[in-house]
Protein backbone atom coordinates (compact mmCIF):
# COMPACT_ATOMS: atom_id res chain seq x y z
CA UNK A 1 0.00 0.00 0.00
CA UNK A 2 2.77 2.45 0.89
CA UNK A 3 4.73 2.08 -2.38
CA UNK A 4 1.54 2.79 -4.38
CA UNK A 5 0.93 5.89 -2.25
CA UNK A 6 4.50 7.08 -2.83
CA UNK A 7 4.11 6.59 -6.59
CA UNK A 8 0.85 8.58 -6.55
CA UNK A 9 2.55 11.34 -4.57
CA UNK A 10 5.47 11.50 -7.00
CA UNK A 11 3.10 11.61 -9.98
CA UNK A 12 1.03 14.36 -8.32
CA UNK A 13 4.13 16.47 -7.58
CA UNK A 14 5.45 16.01 -11.13
CA UNK A 15 2.10 16.98 -12.65
CA UNK A 16 1.85 20.06 -10.42
CA UNK A 17 5.36 21.17 -11.39
CA UNK A 18 4.47 20.66 -15.05
CA UNK A 19 1.28 22.70 -14.69
CA UNK A 20 3.22 25.48 -12.94
CA UNK A 21 5.78 25.60 -15.75
CA UNK A 22 3.03 25.56 -18.36
CA UNK A 23 1.19 28.47 -16.72
CA UNK A 24 4.40 30.43 -16.32
CA UNK A 25 5.42 29.91 -19.95
CA UNK A 26 1.94 30.63 -21.25
CA UNK A 27 1.63 33.86 -19.31
CA UNK A 28 4.98 35.05 -20.68
CA UNK A 29 4.03 34.11 -24.24
CA UNK A 30 0.53 35.64 -24.04
CA UNK A 31 2.06 38.85 -22.67
CA UNK A 32 4.60 38.97 -25.48
CA UNK A 33 1.95 38.37 -28.13
CA UNK A 34 -0.27 41.06 -26.60
CA UNK A 35 2.60 43.56 -26.57
CA UNK A 36 3.50 42.84 -30.20
CA UNK A 37 -0.12 43.13 -31.29
CA UNK A 38 -0.60 46.42 -29.45
CA UNK A 39 2.56 47.83 -31.00
CA UNK A 40 1.33 46.82 -34.46
CA UNK A 41 -2.12 48.29 -33.71
CA UNK A 42 -0.69 51.62 -32.54
CA UNK A 43 1.67 51.96 -35.51
CA UNK A 44 -1.06 51.09 -38.01
CA UNK A 45 -3.60 53.43 -36.43
CA UNK A 46 -1.10 56.28 -36.22
CA UNK A 47 -0.03 55.69 -39.84
CA UNK A 48 -3.68 55.83 -40.92
CA UNK A 49 -4.18 59.08 -39.02
CA UNK A 50 -1.11 60.61 -40.67
CA UNK A 51 -2.29 59.65 -44.16
CA UNK A 52 -5.59 61.53 -43.84
CA UNK A 53 -6.28 64.67 -45.88
CA UNK A 54 -6.25 68.05 -44.15
CA UNK A 55 -10.03 68.31 -44.52
CA UNK A 56 -10.41 65.24 -42.32
CA UNK A 57 -9.12 67.19 -39.31
CA UNK A 58 -11.57 70.08 -39.87
CA UNK A 59 -14.36 67.93 -38.43
CA UNK A 60 -14.58 68.45 -34.63
CA UNK A 61 -15.02 64.69 -34.22
CA UNK A 62 -11.58 64.21 -35.77
CA UNK A 63 -9.61 66.79 -33.81
CA UNK A 64 -5.99 65.70 -33.37
CA UNK A 65 -6.24 65.68 -29.58
CA UNK A 66 -9.33 63.50 -29.68
CA UNK A 67 -7.71 61.06 -32.12
CA UNK A 68 -4.55 60.72 -30.04
CA UNK A 69 -6.62 60.26 -26.86
CA UNK A 70 -8.62 57.55 -28.58
CA UNK A 71 -5.42 55.89 -29.79
CA UNK A 72 -3.97 55.97 -26.27
CA UNK A 73 -7.16 54.60 -24.69
CA UNK A 74 -7.95 51.82 -27.15
CA UNK A 75 -4.58 50.07 -27.05
CA UNK A 76 -4.63 49.16 -23.33
CA UNK A 77 -8.21 47.91 -23.66
CA UNK A 78 -7.19 45.52 -26.41
CA UNK A 79 -4.15 44.41 -24.41
CA UNK A 80 -6.29 43.67 -21.34
CA UNK A 81 -8.45 41.31 -23.37
CA UNK A 82 -5.52 39.49 -24.95
CA UNK A 83 -3.19 39.28 -21.99
CA UNK A 84 -4.39 37.18 -19.06
CA UNK A 85 -8.09 36.85 -19.80
CA UNK A 86 -7.51 35.10 -23.10
CA UNK A 87 -5.01 32.78 -21.43
CA UNK A 88 -7.61 31.76 -18.84
CA UNK A 89 -10.24 31.17 -21.53
CA UNK A 90 -7.85 28.95 -23.50
CA UNK A 91 -6.82 27.02 -20.38
CA UNK A 92 -10.40 26.49 -19.22
CA UNK A 93 -11.63 25.36 -22.63
CA UNK A 94 -8.68 22.97 -22.92
CA UNK A 95 -9.27 21.56 -19.44
CA UNK A 96 -12.98 21.11 -20.15
CA UNK A 97 -12.27 19.35 -23.45
CA UNK A 98 -9.66 17.02 -21.94
CA UNK A 99 -11.94 16.13 -19.02
CA UNK A 100 -14.80 15.42 -21.41
CA UNK A 101 -12.61 13.21 -23.61
CA UNK A 102 -11.34 11.32 -20.57
CA UNK A 103 -14.91 10.84 -19.38
CA UNK A 104 -15.96 9.44 -22.76
CA UNK A 105 -12.94 7.12 -22.85
CA UNK A 106 -13.42 5.77 -19.34
CA UNK A 107 -17.23 5.56 -19.28
CA UNK A 108 -19.36 6.87 -22.12
CA UNK A 109 -22.39 7.33 -19.83
CA UNK A 110 -20.45 9.75 -17.62
CA UNK A 111 -19.11 11.52 -20.69
CA UNK A 112 -22.60 11.92 -22.07
CA UNK A 113 -23.84 13.38 -18.79
CA UNK A 114 -20.87 15.76 -18.72
CA UNK A 115 -21.52 16.83 -22.29
CA UNK A 116 -25.22 17.47 -21.65
CA UNK A 117 -24.64 19.27 -18.33
CA UNK A 118 -21.87 21.56 -19.58
DAVEN-V89344 format. One record per backbone hydrogen bond with DSSP energy under -0.5 kcal/mol. CO is the residue of the C=O (numbers start at 0). NH is the residue of the N-H. E is the energy in kcal/mol with one decimal. If there is no record, write none. Layout:
CO_NH_E ; CO_NH_E
This chain:
0_4_-1.8 ; 1_5_-2.5 ; 2_6_-2.2 ; 3_7_-2.2 ; 4_8_-2.3 ; 5_9_-2.4 ; 6_10_-2.5 ; 7_11_-2.5 ; 8_12_-2.5 ; 9_13_-2.4 ; 10_14_-2.6 ; 11_15_-2.4 ; 12_16_-2.2 ; 13_17_-2.2 ; 14_18_-2.6 ; 15_19_-2.2 ; 16_20_-2.4 ; 17_21_-2.3 ; 18_22_-2.7 ; 19_23_-2.5 ; 20_24_-2.6 ; 21_25_-2.7 ; 22_26_-2.5 ; 23_27_-1.8 ; 24_28_-2.6 ; 25_29_-3.0 ; 26_30_-1.8 ; 27_31_-2.2 ; 28_32_-2.6 ; 29_33_-2.3 ; 30_34_-2.4 ; 31_35_-2.4 ; 32_36_-2.4 ; 33_37_-2.3 ; 34_38_-2.3 ; 35_39_-2.3 ; 36_40_-2.5 ; 37_41_-2.8 ; 38_42_-2.4 ; 39_43_-2.4 ; 40_44_-2.7 ; 41_45_-2.6 ; 42_46_-2.4 ; 43_47_-2.3 ; 44_48_-2.1 ; 45_49_-2.3 ; 46_50_-1.4 ; 48_51_-1.3 ; 52_55_-0.9 ; 52_56_-0.6 ; 53_56_-0.9 ; 54_57_-1.0 ; 54_58_-0.6 ; 55_58_-0.7 ; 58_61_-1.7 ; 59_62_-1.0 ; 62_66_-2.4 ; 63_67_-2.4 ; 64_68_-2.2 ; 65_69_-2.3 ; 66_70_-2.3 ; 67_71_-2.5 ; 68_72_-1.9 ; 69_73_-2.4 ; 70_74_-1.2 ; 71_75_-0.6 ; 72_76_-0.9 ; 73_77_-2.0 ; 74_78_-2.2 ; 75_79_-2.3 ; 76_80_-1.3 ; 77_81_-1.9 ; 78_82_-2.2 ; 79_84_-0.8 ; 80_85_-0.8 ; 82_86_-0.7 ; 83_87_-2.2 ; 84_88_-2.0 ; 85_89_-2.4 ; 86_90_-2.6 ; 87_91_-2.6 ; 88_92_-2.4 ; 89_93_-2.2 ; 90_94_-2.7 ; 91_95_-2.5 ; 92_96_-2.3 ; 93_97_-2.6 ; 94_98_-2.5 ; 95_99_-2.2 ; 96_100_-2.4 ; 97_101_-2.7 ; 98_102_-2.1 ; 99_103_-2.3 ; 100_104_-2.4 ; 101_105_-2.5 ; 102_106_-2.6 ; 102_110_-0.7 ; 106_110_-2.1 ; 107_111_-2.2 ; 108_112_-2.1 ; 109_113_-2.6 ; 110_114_-2.2 ; 111_115_-2.3 ; 112_116_-2.5 ; 113_117_-0.8
